[in-house]
Amino acid sequence: MAKRAKKSNNYFTKITELAIMAYNKSENPIKREKVYRRFIYPAFMKMAENIINKIKPDYIDSSFADLQTDLVTHLTQGLSKFNAGLGKAYSYYTRSSFNYLIGENDKAYKKLKKDSIELDIDEQRNIIIEEHNSEMRETLRYFMDAYVDYCYANLNYIFTNQSDIHVADSLLHIFETREAIEDFNKKALYIFIRERTGLVTTNITRVVKVLKAIYEENFKAYERTNFVNLPF
């Protein structure tokens, strides 16, 4: 089984986390500014760049540079909210970035919808419905990316059997490259996985049921939080 390359977060290191803790503890404004400029600001800038490129919040009417600055400002304002006892700084600020961008994108979409005049272009087309469908596609894209990352990161905890892990890896590969797949015919995909893994259909069905349950459970939680609880 080809192992998926581990993502590198070398721009946001243990030193960055220690710098954030030192920043919050210090009462010296000059020291705080030095720590922020040297260790925190560069990490926030790179994090903002990566997450904007991942989410692609198309409804926000800002240049990339302006949106990056806005997100870094948001993260900086949240420095005092970080609690090292509740988890890693990288995870906390990644979640904060996702929530901010998705929230701002939703606000921009709602404003666009409010300003739009419903036009009956023809009997089969309605501009508001098309915009809604586009929004849902974006929402599902955000969720699927987070879902695939979560399953990859926890693959050896979700499955203990090597055959199941092999099948799950193949399924997640399909999910990850879904935009490049033209035919989502169930039978064709099962044949593809069977040929890739050399396993029978019963193995595949068992793994599909587990991954489906994880998908449904997390999507319900995602809906309950108004589509902002990412990454999970």
Secondary structure, DSSP 8 states (H G I E B T S, - for coil): ---------TTS-HHHHHHHHHHHH---HHHHHHHIIIIIHHHHHHHHHHHHHHH--TT--S-HHHHHHHHHHHHHHTGGG--GGGS-HHHHHHHHHHHHHHHHHHHHHHHHHHH------BTTB-HHHHHHHHHHHHHHHHHHHHHHHHHHHTHHHH--SHHHHHHHHHHHHHHHTGGG-S---HHHHHHHHHHHH---HHHHHHHHHHHHHHHHHHHHHHHHTTT-----
